[in-house]
Amino acid sequence: MFAWIVFGVFVLARIVHAIAYVSAVQPWRSISHAIGALATLVVVEEIVRALIARV
């Protein structure tokens, strides 16, 4: 369930980023890019935790 929430946040951030890119609204473009990057880092952290738990 958590992965789906993070995935939805990532997709929403990328859609906002694309719209902001086309519309040339800089603050929202940077913010949405940062949110997408943060969502990616959250997934990486969860994968690392799962791998460490298996050891």
N, C-alpha and C positions, 0 to 999 in steps of 0.2 A: 504493500500500500504506500509506504514512504517513497519508494522509487517512482511510483506513478505521479505523486505530488511534485517531486523534484523534476521529473520529465515534463510535466505540465507547465511548471514555472519556466523551465528552459525554453520550451516551445513558444510560450507567450512572450518571453523576453526577445526571442529571435524575430517574432512577428513585429513587435514594437520597434525593434532595431531596423528592420527592413522598411517599415513605414516612415520612421524618422530619417532614414538615409535618403529615401526618395523625396521626402518633404524638406530636407535640409534643416532640421531642427536639432542643433548640436547637443544641447544638454541632455535631452531625452535619449539620443542615440548613444551617448557615452554611458548613461545610467543603465540602459537596457543591456548594453554589452557587458557591463560589470556584473549585472544580475545573472546573465547567462554564464559568464565565467565562474561566478560563485557557485551556481548550480552544478557545473561540471566538477568543481573541486569537492563539493559535498559528495558526489557520486564516487569520485576517486577515493575519498576518505573512507566511505562505507565499504568499498571493495578491499582496501588495505586492512581494515578492521576484520572483515570476514576471513581474509587470508591468514591473518595473524591468529585468529581464533581457531583455525583448523590445525595449526602447528602444535 
